[in-house]
């Protein structure tokens, strides 16, 4: 009896496709359940007025608002009226404790310095940070915000925002689409200053896969995990480790589509390992990843992991192309290859700031 290998191949292929599709369906279902669970956790922490801890990450130039960062919820806006101490740039990086409300965006309330972990009482008295009527620091957070404002904030979030919540990090309980506009809606000066004052703004591009669904999964994974990838071959990006430095800005361009993100490098580049590649290529099986690593070894090539903060980004169907009012000569785009480049056009920095504003 002869074996019909063609028939067997078809059966194996169909079975592979069946299990492959079941896996990814389960993966996305699980991912959605995690997101819903995080939203519920957020609501509970707000209603229970849970005490949260974090650090002061940014303070506005007029010291009237800023950003705190928390290990669970990421970056959170705060106004100086919610602090029982005087805001000063000397407090950057200092530890605090606070409550939260959701009022168009996450906001920190009832903010106190965590003296034991941040400053000594002598330092506070000596610097005059605390307001004169607030020298007593209680372990329990006061309920200064009225019940009316608290309820209205949550009812507004339920009606307008709950369906639009978009999680940007699998390592944070909540980094929402609301938090993308964490600073006042018409005030981007703080972020724009970062871009304006950066010495190096790189242009880097990548090509999309033929499968649009795979492209979306890859892009979402990169946003969720805070990194992008680029090739290093014998002829491409040979000096990438020396060129890219922490704090540099990258304008990320999708070939044939437009700019998809403005990034800030937050750590040193490295060669992607097996776990990184699984995130970078979510559609590939373990066997595919193994073959890819063997190919890299034979070709003396690899994919470089660039850890970044997504200052602004868009979905792949809405990339930023040449903005109205910009001539082809002034608009930088369409460079060939994956090399990191520093455009020389005098309007390059202005262009990147315009792209940032368009994405926000």
TIKE-169366 format. One line per field, with one value per residue (C-alpha): x negated, y negated, z; residue in one letter; residue number from 0. Coordinates in steps of 0.02 Angstrom, whole numbers, plus 50000, padded with zeros to 5 digits. Layout:
<atoms>
xx <- X_...
yy <- Y_...
zz <- Z_...
res <- A_...
n <- NUM_...
</atoms>
This chain:
<atoms>
xx <- 50000_49926_49937_50023_49902_49995_50155_50060_49980_50151_50220_50070_50080_50267_50239_50096_50202_50346_50239_50144_50306_50376_50218_50226_50413_50383_50235_50337_50486_50373_50295_50467_50516_50358_50401_50578_50511_50391_50533_50632_50478_50462_50644_50624_50467_50559_50718_50621_50505_50357_50192_50069_49883_49775_49645_49656_49600_49630_49675_49736_49630_49752_49763_49953_49972_49867_49857_49836_49790_49857_49804_49982_50060_49914_49915_50053_50092_50102_50142_50055_50221_50221_50052_50032_49857_49784_49733_49551_49433_49329_49465_49435_49409_49477_49598_49779_49943_50112_50289_50361_50513_50559_50614_50584_50411_50337_50297_50205_50290_50250_50064_49939_49752_49702_49581_49505_49457_49427_49373_49333_49445_49295_49274_49457_49456_49290_49346_49521_49599_49753_49888_49898_50067_50019_49866_49957_49943_50073_50058_50237_50280_50410_50570_50555_50638_50826_50939_51027_50870_50814_50979_50987_50810_50851_51020_50938_50803_50931_51032_50892_50731_50753_50779_50627_50500_50344_50205_50029_49931_49952_49842_49959_50132_50190_50112_50269_50311_50369_50194_50118_50179_50122_50069_50201_50283_50220_50050_49912_49769_49687_49676_49633_49491_49418_49420_49357_49213_49157_48990_49025_49189_49171_49269_49298_49415_49483_49582_49749_49785_49902_50031_50120_50183_50005_49949_50080_50032_49848_49878_49992_49864_49727_49833_49883_49703_49614_49493_49470_49354_49236_49114_48927_48839_48662_48718_48856_48849_48672_48646_48820_48758_48644_48768_48927_48919_49042_49146_49133_49295_49346_49475_49536_49589_49687_49632_49773_49886_49812_49752_49828_49743_49631_49519_49395_49257_49263_49129_48983_49012_48987_49001_49174_49177_49305_49433_49415_49440_49601_49668_49600_49669_49828_49886_49732_49723_49579_49511_49518_49422_49293_49268_49257_49119_49024_49044_48977_48824_48789_48816_48721_48878_48999_49147_49105_49221_49237_49324_49429_49562_49705_49725_49859_49918_50059_50136_50066_50214_50191_50005_49956_49912_49858_49958_50052_49946_49783_49697_49616_49447_49475_49556_49431_49488_49461_49278_49227_49160_49169_49018_49043_49021_49006_49095_49005_49155_49171_49358_49337_49360_49511_49583_49565_49653_49794_49809_49816_49958_50053_50043_50098
yy <- 50000_49836_49680_49529_49396_49257_49302_49314_49145_49065_49145_49087_48913_48899_48962_48840_48695_48749_48755_48599_48501_48572_48518_48339_48328_48382_48264_48112_48166_48181_48012_47930_48011_47944_47769_47781_47843_47696_47574_47652_47643_47458_47425_47517_47420_47257_47301_47373_47221_47336_47255_47267_47230_47156_47027_46852_46871_46698_46523_46383_46228_46126_46262_46270_46450_46604_46791_46928_47105_47260_47442_47498_47356_47271_47082_46984_46797_46690_46507_46409_46379_46565_46554_46514_46448_46316_46382_46356_46428_46491_46623_46713_46897_46884_47016_46973_47053_47007_47056_47054_46994_47018_46854_46861_46926_47006_46874_46890_46810_46785_46790_46799_46822_46993_46922_47086_47136_46965_46826_46805_46691_46575_46559_46514_46383_46313_46297_46231_46358_46389_46257_46168_46243_46420_46464_46612_46762_46895_47078_47078_46982_46846_46845_46667_46698_46683_46832_46735_46706_46885_46956_46840_46886_47069_47053_46951_47080_47219_47131_47057_47147_47327_47389_47293_47355_47419_47504_47458_47572_47751_47709_47571_47598_47448_47339_47278_47183_47051_47042_47011_46832_46831_46648_46512_46539_46376_46376_46484_46368_46488_46632_46516_46442_46616_46636_46459_46476_46647_46644_46793_46832_46990_47046_47235_47339_47515_47614_47696_47882_47936_47993_47839_47931_47984_47803_47742_47877_47834_47647_47670_47785_47657_47520_47635_47686_47521_47564_47563_47668_47640_47745_47755_47839_47832_47679_47602_47518_47575_47431_47427_47463_47313_47199_47217_47146_47135_46978_46969_46947_47061_47018_47193_47209_47350_47371_47322_47269_47122_47083_47196_47138_47013_47109_47068_47195_47248_47383_47459_47559_47747_47898_47976_48142_48279_48197_48030_48112_48196_48023_47947_48090_48145_48246_48358_48526_48581_48682_48528_48427_48565_48565_48377_48377_48507_48396_48246_48345_48403_48230_48135_48031_47996_47890_47750_47708_47520_47485_47329_47220_47190_47001_47008_47141_47185_47343_47414_47355_47175_47139_46956_46909_46739_46608_46472_46318_46414_46428_46589_46504_46461_46626_46762_46941_47091_47129_47302_47439_47470_47366_47239_47068_46888_46780_46618_46515_46356_46389_46570_46532_46423_46564_46690_46570_46550_46739_46755_46627_46713_46881_46809
zz <- 50000_49947_50054_49979_50040_49953_50045_50209_50177_50148_50307_50410_50336_50375_50552_50577_50516_50628_50787_50738_50719_50882_50972_50912_50942_51121_51137_51086_51192_51343_51303_51298_51463_51544_51482_51551_51717_51725_51693_51837_51949_51907_51953_52119_52164_52130_52225_52373_52374_52382_52432_52288_52283_52147_52098_52029_51849_51775_51835_51721_51696_51802_51936_51920_51862_51827_51802_51930_51879_51964_51943_51907_51810_51726_51703_51793_51782_51940_51978_52115_52202_52249_52337_52522_52485_52372_52202_52160_52031_52178_52201_52036_52072_52249_52313_52350_52400_52326_52273_52097_52002_51819_51745_51556_51607_51761_51893_52058_52209_52394_52357_52500_52503_52567_52696_52756_52579_52503_52621_52804_52908_52929_52741_52720_52857_52798_52616_52653_52535_52642_52652_52818_52865_52815_52918_52996_52880_52911_52868_52805_52649_52681_52583_52518_52352_52366_52337_52201_52098_52127_52063_51915_51864_51864_51779_51642_51620_51608_51475_51370_51402_51454_51276_51215_51340_51251_51345_51291_51407_51463_51612_51676_51746_51647_51514_51427_51272_51395_51464_51294_51321_51500_51494_51469_51300_51221_51303_51229_51276_51398_51274_51131_51233_51249_51060_51029_51151_51088_50999_50887_50800_50696_50545_50542_50438_50423_50296_50330_50312_50172_50301_50371_50525_50568_50548_50671_50798_50782_50801_50953_51034_51008_51087_51231_51267_51235_51096_50908_50801_50657_50556_50580_50434_50362_50262_50370_50541_50579_50701_50777_50954_50947_50857_50960_51136_51279_51260_51070_50972_50828_50696_50647_50465_50383_50203_50085_50230_50324_50500_50633_50794_50880_51000_51136_51171_51354_51364_51271_51113_51115_51001_51012_51101_51081_51197_51109_50940_50999_51040_50880_50772_50864_50714_50714_50802_50914_50769_50656_50787_50800_50611_50610_50741_50638_50485_50581_50631_50454_50378_50515_50539_50681_50735_50855_50999_51032_51200_51178_51254_51131_51147_51012_50891_50772_50704_50543_50440_50493_50472_50451_50273_50209_50304_50212_50182_50172_50004_49944_49959_50143_50196_50240_50203_50092_50131_50073_50186_50373_50423_50561_50481_50541_50411_50373_50316_50424_50449_50506_50692_50655_50548_50690_50810_50683_50667_50857_50867_50726_50816_50982
res <- X_X_X_X_X_X_X_X_X_X_X_X_X_X_X_X_X_X_X_X_X_X_X_X_X_X_X_X_X_X_X_X_X_X_X_X_X_X_X_X_X_X_X_X_X_X_X_X_X_X_X_X_X_X_X_X_X_X_X_X_X_X_X_X_X_X_X_X_X_X_X_X_X_X_X_X_X_X_X_X_X_X_X_X_X_X_X_X_X_X_X_X_X_X_X_X_X_X_X_X_X_X_X_X_X_X_X_X_X_X_X_X_X_X_X_X_X_X_X_X_X_X_X_X_X_X_X_X_X_X_X_X_X_X_X_X_X_X_X_X_X_X_X_X_X_X_X_X_X_X_X_X_X_X_X_X_X_X_X_X_X_X_X_X_X_X_X_X_X_X_X_X_X_X_X_X_X_X_X_X_X_X_X_X_X_X_X_X_X_X_X_X_X_X_X_X_X_X_X_X_X_X_X_X_X_X_X_X_X_X_X_X_X_X_X_X_X_X_X_X_X_X_X_X_X_X_X_X_X_X_X_X_X_X_X_X_X_X_X_X_X_X_X_X_X_X_X_X_X_X_X_X_X_X_X_X_X_X_X_X_X_X_X_X_X_X_X_X_X_X_X_X_X_X_X_X_X_X_X_X_X_X_X_X_X_X_X_X_X_X_X_X_X_X_X_X_X_X_X_X_X_X_X_X_X_X_X_X_X_X_X_X_X_X_X_X_X_X_X_X_X_X_X_X_X_X_X_X_X_X_X_X_X_X_X_X_X_X_X_X_X_X_X_X_X_X_X_X_X_X_X_X_X_X_X_X_X_X_X_X
n <- 0_1_2_3_4_5_6_7_8_9_10_11_12_13_14_15_16_17_18_19_20_21_22_23_24_25_26_27_28_29_30_31_32_33_34_35_36_37_38_39_40_41_42_43_44_45_46_47_48_49_50_51_52_53_54_55_56_57_58_59_60_61_62_63_64_65_66_67_68_69_70_71_72_73_74_75_76_77_78_79_80_81_82_83_84_85_86_87_88_89_90_91_92_93_94_95_96_97_98_99_100_101_102_103_104_105_106_107_108_109_110_111_112_113_114_115_116_117_118_119_120_121_122_123_124_125_126_127_128_129_130_131_132_133_134_135_136_137_138_139_140_141_142_143_144_145_146_147_148_149_150_151_152_153_154_155_156_157_158_159_160_161_162_163_164_165_166_167_168_169_170_171_172_173_174_175_176_177_178_179_180_181_182_183_184_185_186_187_188_189_190_191_192_193_194_195_196_197_198_199_200_201_202_203_204_205_206_207_208_209_210_211_212_213_214_215_216_217_218_219_220_221_222_223_224_225_226_227_228_229_230_231_232_233_234_235_236_237_238_239_240_241_242_243_244_245_246_247_248_249_250_251_252_253_254_255_256_257_258_259_260_261_262_263_264_265_266_267_268_269_270_271_272_273_274_275_276_277_278_279_280_281_282_283_284_285_286_287_288_289_290_291_292_293_294_295_296_297_298_299_300_301_302_303_304_305_306_307_308_309_310_311_312_313_314_315_316_317_318_319_320_321_322_323_324_325_326_327_328_329_330_331_332_333_334_335_336_337_338_339_340_341_342_343_344_345_346_347_348_349_350_351_352_353_354_355_356_357_358_359
</atoms>
